[in-house]
Amino acid sequence: MREAPSPTRVPEWVAADRANQPVVHCENLSRTYGSGSRSVVAVHDVSATIELGARVALTGPSGSGKTTLLHLFAGLDSATGGTIHWPALGGHPLAEPGRVGMVFQGPSLLPALSVAENVALPLQLAGASTKTSLPAAMESLRLLGISGLATSLPEQISGGQAQRVAIARALVSQPRLMLADEPTGQLDHATAALVLDVLLQACDALGAALVISTHDPVISARLEQRWTMSDGVLLGNSGTFGGAQ
Ligand SMILES: Nc1ncnc2c1ncn2[C@@H]1O[C@H](COP(=O)(O)OP(=O)(O)OP(=O)(O)O)[C@@H](O)[C@H]1O
C-alpha cells in the first residue's frame, strides 16, 4: 500500500517572512550558448518578478528555453545579458545556501549514497552535521511518502521513486524558491498528482515560491500563473507573478 504523505510543519521563521517580497527579479535576461554562426539563444530578453508564495507553471515546446530559465533563476547558470537578483535571498542564492530547491530533469542522485544520504546532502554541503541532517532527511522522505526507501541505493529504486527522492532533497533545506524541471514527467497520473500535492503543501507551509516546468496540462492547470516560452521568449506581458497572501 502507498505510504501517505504527512502534513508539513510550518517552521517558526516563516510567519515573520510572509510578506510579498520578490524572491527573484530579472530584467532583459538573456542566455546565449556558443558564439558566432553556431550560437543558440536559449533565453531572450526575459523580464519578470516572482514573489514569495507565487505558483507558476512554465510551459512551452521542447527546446524553448524552460530549463535554461530555471537554471538562471537557481543561480546555477550565468546570464549573457540583462540582470537578475534575488531580493528575498540576500541578493544571490549563494548568500544563503539551501534557500533555492532545484529538482533537475532526469536522474540526479549520487549512486554511491543511500537515499537518505542523498536527501541529507544539501544540508551537509551547507555545513550541517550528520546528526541534524539525517533526521531532517527522514522527515523530508516522510513528507513524500517514501521513508521506507531511506537505506536503498539509487540503483535499487524505480525512476518514479528516484524523482520523489529528488523532490525530498530539494525540500530538505526548506527553500524559499522551489524550481522543478518537469518533476512529474516520469510519474503515473496518480503519483504525479500526489507529488504536486506535496510540493504545493510544502511551499504553502514554507511561504516559498514554486515554479514548475511541465508539458502536462493537468499540472499547469493547478498552478495560479502560467507562463509560456517560445524560442527563448516569455510570451505575453512579462511582469510580476506573486503569491496571493
Ligand atoms: N549547454 C548547452 N549548449 C548549447 N546549447 C544548449 C545547451 N543547453 C541548452 N541548449 C539549447 O538551448 C535551447 C533551449 O534549451 P532548454 O533545454 O532550455 O529548453 P527546454 O524548453 O527546457 O526543452 P525541454 O522541454 O526539451 O527540456 C535549445 O535549443 C537547446 O538545444
The ligand as a Tripos MOL2 file, in Angstrom:
@<TRIPOS>MOLECULE
LIG
   31    33     1     0     0
SMALL
NO_CHARGES

@<TRIPOS>ATOM
      1 N1         24.6700   23.5220  -22.7970 N.pl3     1 LIG1
      2 C1         24.1150   23.8840  -23.9630 C.ar      1 LIG1
      3 N2         24.8900   24.1680  -25.0370 N.ar      1 LIG1
      4 C2         24.3280   24.5420  -26.1990 C.ar      1 LIG1
      5 N3         23.0060   24.6810  -26.4100 N.ar      1 LIG1
      6 C3         22.2060   24.4020  -25.3690 C.ar      1 LIG1
      7 C4         22.6940   23.9920  -24.0920 C.ar      1 LIG1
      8 N4         21.6500   23.8060  -23.2650 N.ar      1 LIG1
      9 C5         20.5390   24.0760  -23.9740 C.ar      1 LIG1
     10 N5         20.8680   24.4410  -25.2270 N.ar      1 LIG1
     11 C6         19.9470   24.8380  -26.3080 C.3       1 LIG1
     12 O1         19.1610   25.9140  -25.7880 O.3       1 LIG1
     13 C7         17.8070   25.8130  -26.2390 C.3       1 LIG1
     14 C8         16.8810   25.7730  -25.0300 C.3       1 LIG1
     15 O2         17.1110   24.5340  -24.3290 O.3       1 LIG1
     16 P1         16.3490   24.1730  -22.9750 P.3       1 LIG1
     17 O3         16.8810   22.8710  -22.5030 O.co2     1 LIG1
     18 O4         16.4360   25.3290  -22.0560 O.co2     1 LIG1
     19 O5         14.8430   24.0070  -23.4960 O.3       1 LIG1
     20 P2         13.5830   23.3260  -22.7640 P.3       1 LIG1
     21 O6         12.4070   24.1730  -23.1080 O.co2     1 LIG1
     22 O7         13.8920   23.1050  -21.3430 O.co2     1 LIG1
     23 O8         13.4680   21.9200  -23.5050 O.3       1 LIG1
     24 P3         12.8280   20.5330  -22.9390 P.3       1 LIG1
     25 O9         11.3380   20.7690  -22.7700 O.co2     1 LIG1
     26 O10        13.1350   19.5450  -24.0300 O.co2     1 LIG1
     27 O11        13.5360   20.2170  -21.6690 O.co2     1 LIG1
     28 C9         17.7420   24.5620  -27.1160 C.3       1 LIG1
     29 O12        17.9120   24.9650  -28.4640 O.3       1 LIG1
     30 C10        18.9310   23.7600  -26.6530 C.3       1 LIG1
     31 O13        19.4080   22.9220  -27.6900 O.3       1 LIG1
@<TRIPOS>BOND
     1     1     2 1
     2     2     3 ar
     3     2     7 ar
     4     3     4 ar
     5     4     5 ar
     6     5     6 ar
     7     6     7 ar
     8     6    10 ar
     9     7     8 ar
    10     8     9 ar
    11     9    10 ar
    12    10    11 1
    13    11    12 1
    14    11    30 1
    15    12    13 1
    16    13    14 1
    17    13    28 1
    18    14    15 1
    19    15    16 1
    20    16    17 2
    21    16    18 1
    22    16    19 1
    23    19    20 1
    24    20    21 2
    25    20    22 1
    26    20    23 1
    27    23    24 1
    28    24    25 2
    29    24    26 1
    30    24    27 1
    31    28    29 1
    32    28    30 1
    33    30    31 1
@<TRIPOS>SUBSTRUCTURE
     1 LIG1         1 GROUP 0 **** ****
